Amino acid sequence: MKIAKIYISFLENKKTVNKLMMILKDKTKLIRYYVGMELNLKYIPELRFYNDDTMQYAEKINKLINKIHHHD
């Protein structure tokens, strides 16, 4: 448990995903500090943030399905 992979979604944001990911990267040490205060572990894992685009992908699939139904 040396690395914690964190998948995060950004909904209705005014900044780009890349900018938000950079902000998270810049604040990783601070976030890790606060996580460490809440966990009772010998070692606090390294935090790695990843964009979770599942919602956007699901919306794209839903639009395609609706488009198919409208053409019937």
HURAKA-V120998 format. One record per residue. N is the residue number from 0. RES is the residue in one letter. PHI is phi as a letter, one per 20 degrees, with the letter a starting at -180 (none if undefined). PSI is psi in radians with two decimals (none if undefined). OMEGA is omega as a letter, one per 30 degrees, with the letter a starting at -180 (none if undefined). Layout:
# HURAKA-V120998
[[N,RES,PHI,PSI,OMEGA] [N,RES,PHI,PSI,OMEGA]]
This chain:
# HURAKA-V120998
[[0,M,none,0.89,l] [1,K,e,-0.33,a] [2,I,c,2.33,l] [3,A,d,2.05,l] [4,K,e,2.20,a] [5,I,d,2.04,l] [6,Y,e,2.23,a] [7,I,c,2.46,l] [8,S,d,2.52,l] [9,F,d,1.98,a] [10,L,d,2.34,l] [11,E,l,0.92,l] [12,N,d,2.67,l] [13,K,e,-0.33,l] [14,K,e,2.76,l] [15,T,f,2.77,l] [16,V,g,-0.70,a] [17,N,f,-0.72,l] [18,K,f,-0.73,l] [19,L,f,-0.66,l] [20,M,f,-0.65,l] [21,M,f,-0.68,l] [22,I,f,-0.79,l] [23,L,f,-0.74,l] [24,K,f,-0.72,l] [25,D,f,-0.52,a] [26,K,d,0.13,a] [27,T,g,-0.74,a] [28,K,f,-0.73,l] [29,L,f,-0.77,l] [30,I,f,-0.73,l] [31,R,f,-0.67,l] [32,Y,g,-0.84,a] [33,Y,f,-0.61,l] [34,V,f,-0.74,l] [35,G,f,-0.55,l] [36,M,f,-0.43,a] [37,E,e,-0.35,a] [38,L,e,2.57,l] [39,N,d,1.14,a] [40,L,d,2.68,l] [41,K,f,-0.72,l] [42,Y,c,2.40,l] [43,I,e,2.22,a] [44,P,f,2.66,l] [45,E,f,2.35,a] [46,L,e,2.27,l] [47,R,c,2.15,a] [48,F,e,2.40,l] [49,Y,c,2.48,l] [50,N,f,2.21,l] [51,D,d,1.81,a] [52,D,e,0.43,a] [53,T,g,-0.73,a] [54,M,f,-0.73,l] [55,Q,f,-0.69,l] [56,Y,f,-0.75,l] [57,A,f,-0.69,l] [58,E,f,-0.70,l] [59,K,f,-0.78,l] [60,I,f,-0.75,l] [61,N,f,-0.72,l] [62,K,f,-0.71,l] [63,L,f,-0.72,l] [64,I,f,-0.77,l] [65,N,f,-0.66,l] [66,K,f,-0.71,l] [67,I,f,-0.74,a] [68,H,f,-0.59,l] [69,H,f,-0.46,a] [70,H,e,-0.18,l] [71,D,f,none,none]]
